[in-house]
């Protein structure tokens, strides 16, 4: 009975405009690691002797606030498993990153949004295949 009376009192105060509940899009998830992120990577075929480029965009599933933070880009050659990892900063806008020169063959490209400690955004990973022509 006490809960019903308390909820009616709160509903009355909010309806009368005496108490308001507002928040910004950045505070949509008040606890760390609560908003899901989605890294989107475009990795076209790389021509021989040229450095590859990838286009990266990290989006959040909730809110319009830009996602910012460190991103790990790992390129591993199949089937040998030799890998290179580079840490870059993602500033919230779609961005192109240049890859090092790679030998011809098939590679696995793993992009991981790491984020900051105590950030509201969850870390996330996307895996793509990358092909360097002969």
C-alpha positions in Angstrom: 0.0 0.0 0.0 2.9 2.4 0.8 4.4 1.8 -2.6 1.2 2.6 -4.4 0.8 5.9 -2.5 4.4 6.8 -3.1 4.1 6.1 -6.9 1.0 8.1 -7.1 2.7 11.0 -5.3 5.7 10.8 -7.7 3.3 10.6 -10.7 1.5 13.7 -9.5 4.7 15.7 -9.0 6.0 14.8 -12.4 2.7 15.6 -14.1 2.5 19.0 -12.3 6.0 19.8 -13.5 7.5 20.1 -10.0 9.9 17.2 -10.6 11.6 16.6 -13.9 13.7 13.7 -15.3 16.1 14.7 -18.1 19.2 13.3 -19.5 21.6 13.7 -22.4 22.3 11.1 -25.0 25.7 10.5 -23.6 24.3 9.5 -20.3 21.7 7.1 -21.7 23.7 4.3 -20.0 24.9 5.5 -16.7 27.0 2.5 -15.9 30.2 1.5 -17.7 29.9 -0.9 -20.5 26.1 -0.6 -21.0 25.7 0.8 -24.6 26.5 -1.7 -27.4 28.9 -0.5 -30.2 29.1 -1.8 -33.7 32.3 -1.3 -35.7 31.7 -1.3 -39.4 34.7 -1.9 -41.6 35.1 -1.8 -45.4 38.2 -3.5 -46.7 38.5 -3.5 -50.5 40.8 -5.8 -52.4 44.4 -4.5 -52.3 46.4 -4.3 -55.5 49.9 -5.7 -55.6 52.7 -3.4 -54.4 50.2 -0.9 -52.8 49.2 -0.2 -49.3 45.7 -1.1 -48.4 43.1 1.2 -46.9 40.2 0.4 -44.7 37.3 2.6 -43.8 36.1 2.4 -40.2 33.0 3.7 -38.5 32.0 2.8 -34.9 28.3 3.4 -34.1 26.3 3.0 -30.9 23.0 1.4 -30.7 21.6 4.0 -28.4 21.8 7.8 -28.6 23.5 10.2 -31.0 26.6 10.9 -29.1 29.7 10.0 -31.1 31.7 7.0 -30.0 35.4 7.9 -29.3 38.3 5.8 -28.1 41.1 3.5 -29.0 40.7 0.9 -31.7 43.0 -2.1 -32.3 43.5 -3.2 -35.9 45.0 -6.7 -36.3 46.0 -8.2 -39.6 46.9 -11.9 -39.6 48.0 -13.9 -42.6 46.3 -17.2 -43.2 47.2 -20.0 -42.7 50.6 -19.1 -41.1 49.0 -16.9 -38.4 51.7 -14.2 -38.5 50.0 -11.1 -37.2 50.5 -7.3 -36.9 48.5 -5.2 -34.4 48.2 -1.4 -34.6 46.5 0.8 -32.0 44.8 3.9 -33.4 42.4 6.5 -32.0 38.9 6.7 -33.3 37.5 10.3 -33.1 33.8 9.7 -33.7 33.7 10.2 -37.5 34.1 7.7 -40.3 37.8 7.5 -41.0 40.2 5.8 -43.4 43.3 4.0 -42.1 46.2 3.0 -44.2 47.6 -0.5 -43.8 51.3 -1.5 -44.2 52.4 -3.1 -47.4 51.5 -6.7 -47.4 52.6 -9.8 -49.3 50.1 -11.3 -51.7 47.6 -13.7 -50.1 44.6 -13.9 -47.8 44.5 -12.1 -44.5 42.1 -11.8 -41.6 41.4 -8.3 -40.5 40.1 -7.9 -36.9 39.0 -4.5 -35.7 38.3 -4.1 -32.0 36.8 -1.0 -30.4 38.4 -1.0 -27.0 37.0 2.2 -25.5 38.1 4.0 -22.4 38.0 2.6 -18.9 34.6 3.5 -17.2 33.1 4.4 -20.6 29.4 3.8 -21.2 30.3 2.1 -24.5 30.9 -1.7 -24.7 34.0 -3.0 -26.4 33.2 -4.7 -29.7 34.9 -6.6 -32.5 34.4 -7.1 -36.2 36.2 -9.6 -38.4 36.7 -9.2 -42.2 38.7 -11.0 -44.9 41.3 -9.1 -46.7 42.8 -10.2 -50.0 46.0 -8.9 -51.5 46.3 -9.7 -55.3 49.3 -11.2 -56.9 
